[in-house]
Amino acid sequence: MPERIQIHQEQGVLTVTLNRPDKRNAIDSVMVSELKDALADDARHEDVRVVVLTGGGSVFSAGADLAAMKELRDASLMENRDDSAHLAGLFEAIYTHEKPVIGKVNGHAIAGGCGLAAVCDLSFVAKGSKLGFTETRIGFVPAIVMVYVRRKLGEAALRDLLLRGRLIEAHDAATMGLVNEVVSPDNLDDVVADVAEEIATETSRSGVALTKEMLAQVPGMGRAEALDYAIQMNAFARGTDDCKAGIQAFLDKEPPPWKK
């Protein structure tokens, strides 16, 4: 069976490509497993600073593999729950990954595919692409992606997208804050490469990891709890090697060690 993803590492950037172009990069349980394994493996490699997620062919991802879901129609509730939890684990792995994950959305991103684009830390979309959560149009529900997308969008925009199940232009997705920027398809590779290089060379590994952890945790806290958590993280960060080295480099008017 062909691998569902392809992995390429160049310097500090790991590019993960969805590799089912004949199926419009539809997501099935095998692809989910391969993606989760790749992310877990990446977390152990210190030489990787940024992950780029993109699609092979002309489509980023058309979402869940409906043919595979058809096989689960007669499955038990527990079997469907386990399969859903498997997918949820992928979204959580991206959202809480200690390294920045950049979505290079090279074409249409639909349903779960749109969820993948939205859950990345940064997403850049090729002009002409369409995005949306079409689950309600086939009697399904955008349950898992809703948990993450609601953190990005206001309720009005969220209800518009999820209840109507419509596709929107890339520009509209950027305007509402679902993705970061729309660029020419010819420039997509260069734009993402520049951003990835900036993060890999201009930011601290531990500084980014701690900031990502806080971004995941703070929205679920009350104000007092969040402030106490922020105080603890602030104090902890001051004791990290990166912070000590970064401050010393600034005082010495030298580049920090991650720039060398």
ZIWO-V136334 format. One record per residue. N is the residue number from 1. RES is the residue in one small letter. OMEGA is omega in degrees with one decimal (999 if undefined). BURIAL is I if it has 9 or more other ideal C-beta (glycine too) atoms within 8 Angstrom, else O. Layout:
# ZIWO-V136334
N&RES&OMEGA&BURIAL, N&RES&OMEGA&BURIAL
This chain:
# ZIWO-V136334
1&m&179.1&O, 2&p&177.6&O, 3&e&-177.4&O, 4&r&178.7&I, 5&i&172.5&I, 6&q&-176.5&O, 7&i&178.1&I, 8&h&178.5&O, 9&q&175.9&O, 10&e&-174.6&O, 11&q&-175.9&O, 12&g&-175.0&I, 13&v&175.9&I, 14&l&178.9&I, 15&t&178.5&I, 16&v&-176.2&I, 17&t&174.0&I, 18&l&-166.5&I, 19&n&172.7&I, 20&r&-175.2&I, 21&p&179.1&I, 22&d&177.6&O, 23&k&-177.6&O, 24&r&179.0&I, 25&n&176.3&I, 26&a&-174.5&I, 27&i&173.2&I, 28&d&-174.3&I, 29&s&178.7&I, 30&v&177.9&O, 31&m&178.5&I, 32&v&179.1&I, 33&s&-178.6&I, 34&e&178.1&I, 35&l&179.6&I, 36&k&178.6&I, 37&d&-179.9&O, 38&a&179.4&I, 39&l&179.0&I, 40&a&179.2&I, 41&d&179.8&O, 42&d&-177.8&I, 43&a&-178.8&I, 44&r&-177.0&O, 45&h&-177.2&O, 46&e&-177.6&O, 47&d&175.3&O, 48&v&-178.5&I, 49&r&-175.7&I, 50&v&174.8&I, 51&v&175.3&I, 52&v&179.3&I, 53&l&-178.5&I, 54&t&-178.6&I, 55&g&174.1&I, 56&g&-178.2&I, 57&g&-173.0&I, 58&s&-178.7&O, 59&v&175.6&I, 60&f&173.7&I, 61&s&178.1&I, 62&a&177.5&I, 63&g&-174.8&I, 64&a&175.6&I, 65&d&-175.3&I, 66&l&176.3&O, 67&a&178.1&O, 68&a&178.3&I, 69&m&179.0&I, 70&k&179.6&O, 71&e&-179.1&O, 72&l&-177.5&I, 73&r&-177.7&O, 74&d&178.6&O, 75&a&178.1&O, 76&s&177.6&O, 77&l&-179.6&O, 78&m&177.8&O, 79&e&176.9&I, 80&n&177.4&I, 81&r&179.5&O, 82&d&179.1&O, 83&d&177.9&I, 84&s&179.0&I, 85&a&177.3&O, 86&h&178.4&I, 87&l&179.6&I, 88&a&178.8&I, 89&g&177.3&I, 90&l&179.7&I, 91&f&179.0&I, 92&e&179.5&O, 93&a&177.4&I, 94&i&-174.5&I, 95&y&-176.0&I, 96&t&-179.6&I, 97&h&-175.2&I, 98&e&179.1&O, 99&k&179.6&I, 100&p&176.7&I, 101&v&-178.5&I, 102&i&175.0&I, 103&g&173.8&I, 104&k&-170.1&I, 105&v&-170.9&I, 106&n&-179.7&I, 107&g&-176.2&I, 108&h&176.6&I, 109&a&-168.9&I, 110&i&177.1&I, 111&a&-179.8&I, 112&g&175.7&I, 113&g&175.5&I, 114&c&176.2&I, 115&g&177.5&I, 116&l&179.1&I, 117&a&-175.9&I, 118&a&-175.7&I, 119&v&175.6&I, 120&c&179.3&I, 121&d&176.6&O, 122&l&177.7&I, 123&s&177.6&I, 124&f&-169.7&I, 125&v&177.0&I, 126&a&177.8&I, 127&k&-177.9&I, 128&g&178.3&O, 129&s&173.9&I, 130&k&-177.8&I, 131&l&176.8&I, 132&g&-179.3&I, 133&f&-170.5&I, 134&t&-172.8&I, 135&e&-175.4&I, 136&t&-179.2&I, 137&r&174.7&O, 138&i&177.5&O, 139&g&-178.2&O, 140&f&-178.6&O, 141&v&178.3&O, 142&p&-168.6&I, 143&a&-173.2&O, 144&i&-178.5&I, 145&v&-179.2&I, 146&m&-178.5&I, 147&v&-176.6&I, 148&y&-176.7&I, 149&v&179.5&I, 150&r&176.8&I, 151&r&-176.9&O, 152&k&-170.9&O, 153&l&170.5&I, 154&g&-174.5&O, 155&e&-179.1&O, 156&a&179.3&O, 157&a&-179.6&I, 158&l&-179.8&I, 159&r&178.2&O, 160&d&-177.2&O, 161&l&-171.6&I, 162&l&-177.2&I, 163&l&-179.4&O, 164&r&179.2&O, 165&g&-174.9&I, 166&r&172.5&O, 167&l&179.1&O, 168&i&177.5&I, 169&e&-178.8&O, 170&a&-179.7&I, 171&h&179.8&O, 172&d&177.8&O, 173&a&178.1&I, 174&a&-179.2&I, 175&t&-178.6&O, 176&m&176.7&O, 177&g&178.0&O, 178&l&175.6&I, 179&v&-173.6&I, 180&n&-171.1&O, 181&e&174.9&O, 182&v&-178.5&I, 183&v&176.4&I, 184&s&177.8&O, 185&p&-179.6&I, 186&d&-176.8&O, 187&n&-173.3&O, 188&l&-178.8&I, 189&d&-177.0&O, 190&d&-179.0&O, 191&v&-179.7&I, 192&v&178.7&I, 193&a&179.9&I, 194&d&180.0&O, 195&v&179.3&I, 196&a&179.0&I, 197&e&178.2&I, 198&e&179.9&I, 199&i&-175.8&I, 200&a&-174.0&I, 201&t&-174.4&I, 202&e&-176.0&O, 203&t&178.8&I, 204&s&179.4&I, 205&r&-177.1&I, 206&s&178.0&I, 207&g&178.6&I, 208&v&-178.3&I, 209&a&180.0&I, 210&l&177.8&I, 211&t&177.2&O, 212&k&178.9&I, 213&e&180.0&I, 214&m&178.9&I, 215&l&178.6&O, 216&a&-172.5&I, 217&q&-171.3&I, 218&v&-177.9&I, 219&p&-179.3&O, 220&g&-176.5&O, 221&m&168.3&I, 222&g&-175.1&O, 223&r&-177.0&O, 224&a&178.6&O, 225&e&-179.7&O, 226&a&-179.6&I, 227&l&177.5&O, 228&d&177.4&O, 229&y&179.7&I, 230&a&178.4&I, 231&i&-179.9&O, 232&q&-179.6&O, 233&m&178.2&I, 234&n&-179.3&O, 235&a&-179.8&O, 236&f&-176.9&I, 237&a&-179.5&I, 238&r&-178.6&O, 239&g&-178.9&O, 240&t&179.5&I, 241&d&-178.7&O, 242&d&-178.9&I, 243&c&178.8&I, 244&k&-179.6&I, 245&a&-179.7&I, 246&g&178.6&I, 247&i&180.0&O, 248&q&179.2&O, 249&a&178.4&I, 250&f&-179.5&O, 251&l&179.8&O, 252&d&-177.7&O, 253&k&178.4&O, 254&e&176.1&O, 255&p&176.9&O, 256&p&-173.8&I, 257&p&-179.3&O, 258&w&176.9&I, 259&k&-175.0&O, 260&k&999&O
